[in-house]
Amino acid sequence: MVSDKSTGSLLLIIGLAGILIYGWLLFLYSASMATMILKITAFLGVAMILAIIAWIGYTMATTPPPEPLDVGEVP
């Protein structure tokens, strides 16, 4: 079993590498390539937010209503 510290270290390394690669792609490539990378990033960000909204809507539409509580007689 992988410990939490090693998992955290791996996530830290992946995150920092991702930041460096993304910055390299944006600032050291041609302007047209940087524009395309920004368009792809913006599309993926908006698509993920809209997918979450769609998932919430689907869950709300397909979940049956809860059974009414039987509270018995109220004195």
N, C-alpha and C positions, 0 to 999 in steps of 0.2 A: 504494500500500500504506500502511496506517495504521501509524504508529509506536507503539511500546510506551508511550511517555509520553502520547500523546494518548488511547490506549485506557484507560490507567490513570486519566487525568484524568476521562474520561467516566464510568468506573465509580465514581470517587470522588463525582462530582456526583450520579449516579443514587442511590448509596447514601445520601448525606446527605439528598437530597430525599425518599427513601423513609422515612427515619427521621422527618423533620419531618412528613410527611403522616400517617404512622401515629400519631405522638404527637398530632397535631391531631385525628384521628378518634377517638382514645381519650378524650382529656381535654376536648375542647371540644364534643363532640356530646352528645346526651342519654344518660342512663345505659342505656336499653334498646338504643340503637344501639352503645354501647361494649361491652355484653355480647355482642351479636351479632357484633361484630368479633372479640372474644376467642374466641368459639366457632368462628368460621370459621378463625382463625389456628391454634387448637389442632387442629382437624380436619385442616387441610392439613399441619401438622407431623407428626402421627401417620400420616396417609395416605402421606406421602413416605417415612417410615421403613419402614412396612410394604411399600410398593412396592419398595423396595430389597431387603428380605428376600425378597420373592416373586421378584424378578429373579435373585437369587443362587440360590435354590432351583431355578428354571427352568433356569438355566445348568448347575447341577450335575446335574440330572435328564436333560438332553438332550445333554450333552457325552459323546462316546464315551470309553471308557478309553484311556489311552495304550498304544501298542504296546510290548511288552516289549523291553528292550535286549538286543542280541546281544553278549554280552561275550566270546564265544569260549571257548577253553580256558584254564583257570586253572592255572598251573604249580604 
